[in-house]
C-alpha cells in the first residue's frame, strides 16, 4: 500500500488541467490566424491597387501629351476584386499634375490616392 502512495506519475486532475490550458492556447491561436489571414488579404489588395495606379502612370508616359485627359475605368484584379480607377489631370504645359484614385471594397470601402507630375517631352 505504501508503494502506491509514493508512486511517480500524473494524477487525473493534473492531466485535465493541462488539457484545459492547451485548449485555451489553441483557441487563442485560431483567433490570431483569422486576423493574420485578413491582414494578408488586405496587403494583397493594397499591392494590387498600387500596381494598377503605376500601370496607368506608365500608360500616360507612353501616349501623346494632348491625349492625357481626365477619365475613369474599372479593372478586375487577379484577386477577383473590382477596382475603380479614376484620374484627374491639371496643370499647364510643360507640366501636368496627375491624381490617380483607386477605390475597392473588401468588405469595407477602401481608397488610395497617388500624386504625380508628368513633363512634356517636347519641351525638354
N, C-alpha and C positions, 0 to 999 in steps of 0.2 A: 504494500500500500504506500509506503514511503517513497518508493521509486516512481510511482505515477504522479505524485505531487511535485517532485523535483525534476520532472522530465522537461526537456527543452523543446520549444516549438511555439507555434502561434495559436492563440485561442480564437474561437469563432467571432468574438466581438472585435478583436484586432483586425481580422480579415475583413469584416463588414465595414469597419471604419476606413480601412484602406480603399475598399471599393467605392465608398461614397466620395472620398477625396478624388479618386481617379475620375469618377463620373462628372463631378463638378468641373474639374480641369478640362475634360474633353468637351463639355458643353461650352465653356468659355472659348476654346479654340475654334469651335464651329461658328460662333458669332464673329470671331476675328476673320475667318475665311470668307464669310459673306461680305464683310467690309472691304477686304482686300480685292475680291472679285469686282465689286462695284467701282473701286478706285482704278483698277486696271482698265476697265471698260471706259471710264471717263478719260483716262490718259490716252487711250487709243483714239477716241473721238476727237480729242483736242489736237492730237498729232495730225489726224486726217484733215481737220479744218485748216490747220496751218499750211498743210501741203496744198490744199485747194486754193488758198489765197496766194501762195507763192506761184502756183501754176498760172493763175490769172495775171500776176505781175510779169511773169516771163512772156505771156502772150502779148501783153501791152508793149513789151520791148521789141517784139518781132513784127508788129503791124505798123502801118503808116501812121504818122503823127496825127493827121487830121481824122483818122478813123477811131481814135480813142474817145469814146463817148460814155456818158452815164447810162447804166443799164443794170439788169439783174438776170439771174438764171437759177435753176435748181440742178443739183448734182447728187446722184445716189452714190455713196461711197462703198468701199469694199466691205464695210461692217454692216451694210444694209440700212444705214441711217441716211435720210434725205437732208441735204444741206441746202439752205437758201443763201445764195451768194449775190451780194449787191455791191456796186461800186459807184462812187461819186468822183467826178473829175472837176478840178478847179485850177486856178492859176492862169497865167498867161505865158506866151512864148518868151523865153526859151524853156520855161519850167512848167510842168503840170503836176499839181498836187493830187494824189490818188488816195482815197479812203475806201478800203475793202472791208465789208462787214459780212461775216459768216454767222448764220443762225441755224440751230438744230434743236431737236427735242430728244432727251434721253434720261429719264422721263420728265425732267423739268426743262424749261426753255433756257437754252444756252446761247451765248453770243460772244463773238470775238471780233475785234477791230484792228485793222492794220493800216498804218500810215506810210506813204512812200512819196518820193519826188522823182519824176522822170524828166530828163533833159532832152531837148530836141537835138537829134544827131546832126541835123542840117546846120545848126548854129555852132558846132564845135570845130 
